Amino acid sequence: MNSSTIAKHSVLEDIHAKVPLSTRVRAAVSSPILPPANVYLRDGRSATIYAFIRAEDETEIEVCTSSAERRVIPAEHVDNVVRVLANLMNREIEGGQTYPQENPLTFIEFKNYWFAAFTAVMVLDSPSCSPEKFTFEDADDRILGTFYTKPNYPGICGGICNGGFLVSEKARGQGVGKILGKQYVEWAPKLGYTGSIFNLVFETNIASQRIWDGLGFEKVGRVKKVAWVKGHEDKGPVDAIIYGMTFKTD
């Protein structure tokens, strides 16, 4: 994936704003155990996607480490993951091609923004450490990508979510963006969401469009001349595509 994908409601573009979880989604988020997902990169290396869950108004973050366990991991290990991802996010903002933010985020701003409720983190496996025993202490060189899932709208419309995605530079070309997108589609319904909206996929972000088109998202709208994208200044403000999907339920 050449660049990260953005999908946010306008209120979520303010990093200090918080859309409360709906009652239905709050109940689902409070109890799920989403076991680590084992995946493979294009070059054959294996990786694991972990579910990070933060209850509303809680400071502790839990990680699903197996099909039967959800536990709090040490704060310093969480912060190590946050630091790696915050740096990745700020490089993406500086690139000016995928996210609407113009200014870098502080550590706390990013943590509250990205780890507000549910976050997935994809980590390269180590031959010497099974996924169930990974502590995130040595996450610096192993984090490949991430996404968050949040409500796109407040209140009784809170069953529609959106997500923000980041792929590490060292993982580009390995199919990580598509893998994360597929996991998003699998996990979001288990968190109580009935559908997804991505509000701002810039028309210049071809890699992201290919992923969402390939996963069956529909182009449900277009925002005209919404963003001045770096590297495309000659085009003036570019359009953004709105993607939508209704999740399949069992």
TIFI-958574 format. One record per residue: x, y, z of N, C-alpha, C in turn. Coordinates in pm, whole numbers, plus 50000, padded with zeros to 5 digits. Each point is the difference from the previous one (the first is absolute). Example, Ala and Ser with C-alpha at 12.3 -4.5 7.8 and 13.67 -1.06 7.14 Angstrom:
<tibas>
> n_u,n_v,n_w,ca_u,ca_v,ca_w,c_u,c_v,c_w
> 51319,49431,50780,49911,50119,50000,50090,50120,50000
> 49965,50105,49928,50082,50119,50006,49923,50109,50073
</tibas>
This chain:
<tibas>
> n_u,n_v,n_w,ca_u,ca_v,ca_w,c_u,c_v,c_w
> 50086,49882,50000,49914,50118,50000,50089,50123,50000
> 49990,50084,49901,50089,50112,49981,49987,50104,50108
> 49882,50011,50054,49976,50100,50102,49885,49955,50086
> 49985,50064,50113,49895,49960,50090,49866,50052,49952
> 49897,49940,50053,49865,50035,49959,49933,50079,50109
> 49923,50098,49963,49928,50079,50098,49851,49975,49989
> 49933,49998,50114,49855,49990,49999,49948,50062,50127
> 49954,50122,49997,49959,50068,50121,49879,50088,49979
> 49913,50005,50100,49894,50099,50004,50063,50131,50043
> 49940,50114,49964,50064,50128,50026,50034,50020,50147
> 49913,49954,50090,50028,50019,50142,50124,49923,50042
> 50030,49889,49932,50115,49920,50037,50130,50059,49948
> 49991,50097,49909,50122,50064,49952,50056,50093,50105
> 49920,50038,50098,50048,50072,50117,50050,49895,50098
> 50131,49996,50021,50056,49894,50083,49954,50007,50144
> 49944,50114,50040,49953,50014,50138,49853,49962,50014
> 49931,49980,49887,49859,49964,50005,49986,49849,50019
> 49892,49961,50065,49976,49858,50023,49854,49968,49974
> 49975,49907,49910,49864,49955,49974,49973,49881,50091
> 49907,50012,50094,49974,49888,50092,49951,49876,49926
> 50036,49885,50052,49949,49875,49943,49851,49989,50026
> 49928,49945,49903,49858,49975,50022,49985,49891,50105
> 49880,49989,50057,49976,49899,50103,50031,49861,49947
> 49957,49972,49878,50020,49867,49941,50148,49970,49980
> 50072,50099,49946,50142,49980,49975,50077,49995,50131
> 49960,50081,50099,50069,50000,50129,49992,49862,50064
> 49884,49936,49990,49983,49866,50056,50088,49900,49928
> 50011,50014,49869,50081,49905,49922,50148,50018,50028
> 50045,50126,50011,50142,50028,50023,50043,49958,50139
> 49906,50002,50096,50037,49973,50139,50038,49855,50025
> 49960,49910,49910,50020,49859,50031,50067,49912,49895
> 50028,50048,49879,50045,49904,49899,50141,49950,50024
> 50023,49878,49960,50136,49949,49991,50023,49969,49852
> 50080,50081,49938,50033,49981,49859,50142,49944,49995
> 50013,49870,49979,50133,49939,50005,50092,50058,49894
> 50129,49999,50025,50095,50050,49901,49980,49932,49866
> 50007,50079,49893,49981,49947,49865,50137,49975,49937
> 50022,49880,49957,50127,49963,49936,49989,50022,49850
> 50093,50077,49945,49996,50037,49858,50138,49983,49939
> 50006,50010,49866,50127,49984,49930,50021,50114,49901
> 50123,50050,49998,50037,50103,49905,50026,49938,49863
> 50013,50084,49900,50022,49950,49865,50130,49921,49987
> 50099,50034,50082,50127,49929,49992,50002,49873,50084
> 49886,49963,50059,49990,49876,50075,50021,50014,50149
> 50047,50112,50048,50019,50017,50144,49865,50007,50070
> 49998,49952,50123,49875,49999,50076,49993,50120,50093
> 49878,50042,50028,49976,50113,50090,49873,49972,50078
> 49978,50080,50104,49882,49984,50085,49935,50135,50021
> 49866,50002,49992,49924,50122,50027,49935,49985,50137
> 50032,50093,50090,49948,49997,50136,49891,50105,50018
> 49899,49967,50081,49890,50091,50032,50030,50070,50132
> 50008,50133,49996,50015,50083,50121,49864,50060,50030
> 49955,49987,50125,49868,50050,50038,50012,50089,50122
> 49941,50119,49990,50003,50096,50109,49857,50037,50035
> 49957,49962,50117,49864,50030,50042,49983,50151,50015
> 49877,50047,49982,49974,50143,50012,50041,50050,50138
> 50066,50117,50000,50043,50065,50124,50099,49916,50079
> 50065,49907,49936,50101,49919,50066,50139,50036,49947
> 50099,49991,50086,50136,50029,49957,50072,49874,49957
> 49961,49887,50055,50069,49875,49965,49953,49949,49865
> 50093,49939,49929,49971,49941,49870,50025,49851,50009
> 49900,49922,49956,50011,49855,50000,50033,49949,49860
> 50066,49886,49994,50035,49937,49874,49949,49856,50003
> 49936,49959,49891,49959,49860,49988,50121,49920,49957
> 50051,49916,50088,50123,49926,49973,49977,49856,49957
> 49876,49953,50012,49968,49864,49957,49850,49994,49978
> 49950,49882,49965,49856,49985,49978,49922,50001,50130
> 50070,49999,50113,49931,49992,50129,50042,50108,50098
> 50094,50085,49962,50054,50096,50097,50005,50141,49943
> 49960,50092,50086,50010,50143,49972,50060,50062,50125
> 50117,50058,49989,50070,50046,50120,50061,50137,49981
> 50022,50067,50111,50068,50129,49999,50149,49975,49980
> 50062,50075,49911,50145,49989,49984,50065,50120,50067
> 50126,49985,50043,50066,50109,50073,49993,50132,49925
> 49979,50107,50074,49984,50132,49940,50120,50039,49915
> 50120,49961,50046,50119,50038,49923,50006,49929,49865
> 49941,49879,49993,49997,49927,49874,49897,50062,49905
> 49884,50040,50057,49901,50071,49920,50060,50129,49945
> 50069,50072,50086,50058,50127,49958,50105,49981,49893
> 50069,49888,50003,50098,49972,49896,49931,49985,49865
> 49888,49930,49999,49922,49985,49877,49947,50136,49954
> 49945,50077,50094,49946,50132,49967,50108,50088,49941
> 50119,49998,50057,50110,50084,49950,50034,49966,49856
> 50012,49870,49971,50033,49958,49864,49892,50047,49902
> 49874,49981,50037,49891,50035,49911,49981,50151,49989
> 50025,50073,50109,49989,50146,49995,50103,50057,49903
> 50120,49947,50004,50103,50046,49907,49961,49970,49855
> 49940,49882,49979,49954,49963,49867,49889,50094,49953
> 49906,50031,50089,49891,50091,49967,50053,50138,49964
> 50096,50049,50076,50053,50133,49975,50077,50007,49869
> 50066,49892,49963,50065,49998,49868,49896,50002,49889
> 49886,49933,50025,49892,49999,49902,49938,50138,49986
> 49982,50068,50113,49947,50137,49996,50095,50091,49924
> 50129,49986,50028,50100,50082,49932,49997,49974,49849
> 49971,49876,49960,49992,49968,49858,49886,50071,49929
> 49894,50030,50075,49891,50082,49949,49918,49940,49888
> 49990,49868,49993,49929,49937,49888,49879,49917,50041
> 49983,49975,50129,49894,49907,50040,49913,50049,50115
> 50054,50072,50095,49924,50046,50115,49977,50151,49992
> 49888,50049,50055,49971,50144,49992,50079,50084,50099
> 50055,49939,50104,50073,50078,50099,50124,50064,49937
> 50031,50120,50047,50118,50071,49951,50115,49998,50100
> 49968,49988,50128,50101,50010,50105,50023,49866,50067
> 50124,49971,50039,50030,49873,50068,49926,49990,50133
> 49977,49877,50043,49932,49974,50126,50102,49970,50110
> 49971,50046,50120,50082,49962,50113,49971,49855,50034
> 50082,49943,50088,49981,49863,50043,49860,49980,50058
> 49960,50089,50092,49870,49987,50066,49886,50021,49901
> 50014,50098,49913,49896,50025,49900,49978,49876,49913
> 50110,49941,49955,49987,49882,49914,49940,49883,50077
> 50045,49979,50124,49949,49887,50078,49850,50012,50020
> 49952,50118,50034,49857,50019,50022,49921,49991,49870
> 50062,50036,49892,49935,50000,49869,49994,49860,49940
> 50113,49928,50002,50008,49871,49933,49954,49884,50087
> 50019,50014,50132,49965,49892,50093,49879,50039,50086
> 49902,50062,49937,49883,50047,50074,49907,49887,50041
> 49989,49896,49917,49908,49890,50031,50055,49867,49954
> 50019,49985,49868,50049,49874,49946,50109,50028,49897
> 50110,49928,50015,50114,50017,49909,50058,49864,49968
> 50037,49981,49875,50069,49878,49958,50144,50036,49964
> 50092,49916,50042,50143,50022,49972,50058,49872,49940
> 50064,50014,49886,50058,49886,49928,50150,49996,50025
> 50048,49884,50046,50138,49985,50043,50065,49883,49927
> 50121,50020,49953,50075,49892,49936,50036,49894,50103
> 49975,49874,49969,50029,49893,50094,50150,49978,50015
> 50037,49950,50117,50138,49964,50027,50008,49849,50019
> 50097,49935,49939,50013,49854,50017,50017,49958,50145
> 50051,50091,50082,50029,49965,50139,49888,50035,50096
> 49890,50055,49948,49893,50044,50091,49865,49973,49936
> 49917,49920,50066,49867,49971,49946,49911,50122,50018
> 49897,50016,49915,49910,50115,50013,49938,50013,50138
> 49971,49887,50065,49937,50005,50132,50092,50058,50107
> 50131,49994,49976,50096,50045,50102,50064,50134,49966
> 49962,50059,49887,50060,50127,49961,49955,50110,50095
> 50093,50082,50048,49969,50101,50101,49995,50142,49946
> 50040,50024,49875,50007,50132,49939,50116,50083,50055
> 50084,49938,50081,50116,50072,50053,50098,50034,49889
> 50011,49912,49901,50097,50022,49892,49926,50028,49868
> 49903,50091,50007,49913,50024,49885,50062,50089,49893
> 50109,50068,50032,50054,50103,49910,50017,49953,49857
> 50065,49887,49981,50032,49954,49866,49900,49899,49945
> 49894,49975,50075,49909,49891,49959,49859,50046,49966
> 49966,50124,50035,49866,50049,49968,49991,50029,49850
> 49899,49941,49936,49984,50013,49856,49885,50094,49962
> 49901,50010,50085,49886,50085,49968,49895,49997,50108
> 49896,50079,49982,49898,50014,50103,49872,50058,49941
> 49889,49979,50069,49878,50075,49971,49921,50019,50128
> 49918,50104,50003,49907,50017,50111,49858,49988,49946
> 49907,49974,50090,49858,49996,49966,49925,50087,50100
> 49921,50094,49948,49923,50093,50084,49863,50022,49937
> 49906,50054,50079,49872,50040,49939,50022,50114,49901
> 49929,49993,49889,50006,50110,49903,49901,50110,50035
> 49892,49962,50068,49896,50094,50039,49965,49977,50147
> 49946,50100,50067,49963,49984,50141,49862,49939,50018
> 49970,49967,50125,49865,49962,50041,49944,49879,49931
> 49874,50012,49956,49929,49885,49944,50056,49960,49864
> 50089,50079,49944,50066,49964,49873,50140,49944,50024
> 50031,49971,50126,50135,49956,50036,50036,49860,49957
> 49908,49930,49933,50032,49867,49951,50080,50001,49870
> 50021,50118,49944,50083,50013,49880,50138,50048,50044
> 50101,49925,49962,50136,50034,50045,50084,50052,49884
> 50115,50050,50036,50103,50025,49900,50133,49956,50057
> 50103,50006,49918,50132,49957,50046,50109,50084,49938
> 50108,50013,50072,50121,50062,49946,50108,49894,49992
> 50079,50005,49895,50100,49896,49974,50139,50060,49981
> 50100,49927,50049,50140,50037,49979,50079,49874,49966
> 50090,50013,49905,50089,49891,49962,50143,50051,50011
> 50084,49925,50071,50140,50038,50016,50071,50004,49865
> 50092,50094,49987,50075,50013,49875,50072,49871,49964
> 50051,49930,50100,50076,49878,49973,49912,49884,49956
> 49867,50017,50015,49907,49893,49963,49929,50026,49868
> 50030,50112,49936,49933,50032,49874,50033,49895,49894
> 49901,49968,49917,50020,49901,49895,49980,49857,50046
> 49964,49978,50126,49981,49866,50055,49852,49964,50018
> 49911,50083,49950,49858,49972,50012,49941,50028,50136
> 50072,50078,50083,49956,50026,50137,49870,50079,50002
> 49987,50099,49911,49878,50080,49998,49877,49916,49976
> 50006,49910,49904,49885,49914,49970,49972,49904,50114
> 50106,49946,50061,49982,49910,50115,49927,50071,50113
> 50043,50123,50031,49935,50077,50106,49856,50033,49963
> 49976,50032,49873,49864,50029,49957,49908,49881,50018
> 50047,49882,49965,49920,49878,50017,49972,49974,50147
> 50100,50026,50086,49979,49978,50143,49900,50099,50057
> 50003,50122,49950,49903,50102,50040,49858,49954,49969
> 49980,49948,49880,49868,49953,49959,49956,49880,50084
> 50095,49918,50044,49966,49883,50081,49971,50039,50145
> 50079,50090,50056,49986,50030,50142,49893,50104,50032
> 49979,50097,49912,49905,50108,50033,49860,49948,50033
> 49944,49903,49926,49868,49950,50039,49999,49933,50137
> 50112,49940,50039,50008,49936,50131,50007,50103,50112
> 50025,50125,49964,49999,50108,50098,49865,50071,50004
> 49902,49944,49930,49866,50055,50005,49963,50095,49888
> 50090,50021,49905,49972,50092,49890,49926,49929,49887
> 49911,50072,49935,49921,49943,49890,50052,50042,49863
> 50083,50101,49998,50053,50047,49872,50114,50096,50021
> 50060,50042,49889,50117,50088,50006,49988,50109,49894
> 50049,50117,50035,50014,50112,49906,50142,50052,50008
> 50064,50018,49886,50127,50071,49990,49972,50132,49929
> 50018,50110,50070,49954,50129,49951,50095,50072,49907
> 50128,49977,50014,50097,50079,49925,50111,49911,49944
> 49973,49930,49895,50105,49928,49928,50034,50085,49878
> 50112,50069,50007,50033,50095,49894,50013,49929,49865
> 49952,50065,49895,50002,49938,49868,50142,49973,49952
> 50098,50067,50060,50140,49977,49965,50058,49878,50071
> 49928,49945,50098,50047,49886,50077,49954,49871,49931
> 50066,49968,49891,49959,49887,49917,50014,49867,50073
> 50107,49986,50080,50023,49874,50072,49883,49968,50092
> 49952,50100,50072,49887,49977,50091,49873,49967,49923
> 49977,50070,49891,49881,49971,49920,50000,49855,49951
> 50116,49951,49960,50008,49862,49953,49964,49902,50111
> 50044,50030,50121,49970,49912,50112,49850,49997,50027
> 49938,50117,50013,49857,50004,50035,49914,49948,49887
> 50038,50029,49876,49927,49942,49887,50010,49847,50003
> 50120,49950,50027,50024,49856,50001,49928,49928,50112
> 49974,50070,50110,49933,49938,50115,49848,50014,49994
> 49950,50062,49893,49856,50007,49983,49932,50124,50053
> 50078,50103,50040,49939,50126,50040,49939,50069,49878
> 49895,50078,50023,49936,50075,49893,50039,50147,50007
> 50011,50062,49886,50020,50145,49995,49863,50064,50013
> 49973,50057,50117,49866,50050,50029,49990,50152,49990
> 50111,50067,49977,49996,50145,49989,50135,50058,49966
> 50002,50129,49982,50123,50071,49965,49994,50141,50060
> 50110,50041,50062,50013,50135,50052,50089,50078,49902
> 49945,50102,49939,50070,50072,49895,50106,50094,50057
> 50116,49999,49937,50107,50098,50027,50022,50022,50149
> 50031,49893,50072,50005,50007,50146,50140,50015,50057
> 50105,49960,49925,50133,49996,50062,50110,50043,49904
> 50093,50076,50053,50123,50032,49929,50102,49893,50038
> 50024,49908,49909,50084,49884,50028,50142,50027,49951
> 50097,49974,50087,50139,50021,49963,50037,49912,49881
> 50076,50058,49908,50040,49928,49881,49900,50010,49888
> 49883,50058,50031,49896,50015,49897,49948,50143,49998
> 50087,50094,50040,49957,50140,50008,49955,50055,49865
> 50054,49945,49892,49964,50048,49867,49854,49973,49967
> 49938,49907,50071,49860,49966,49976,49905,50089,50078
> 50055,50081,50092,49914,50074,50089,49941,49907,50103
> 49895,50040,50072,49940,49910,50099,49936,49880,49931
> 50028,49880,50054,49951,49877,49938,49874,49951,50070
> 49926,49914,49932,49879,49941,50057,50036,49887,50096
> 49904,49965,50085,50011,49881,50085,49880,49911,49973
> 50025,49870,49998,49895,49902,49979,49948,49951,50135
> 49870,49985,50012,49940,49943,50120,49968,49854,49970
> 50058,49910,50079,49976,49857,49983,49907,49949,50110
> 49915,49905,49967,49909,49943,50100,49987,49850,49984
> 49969,49933,50110,49973,49857,49999,49902,49966,50111
> 49902,49916,49969,49914,49940,50101,50056,49863,50031
> 50030,49974,50126,50064,49874,50037,49901,49885,49992
> 50053,49886,49960,49921,49878,49999,49996,49945,50142
> 49882,49954,50040,49985,49941,50134,49957,49856,49987
> 50043,49920,50097,49963,49858,50000,49852,49980,50034
</tibas>
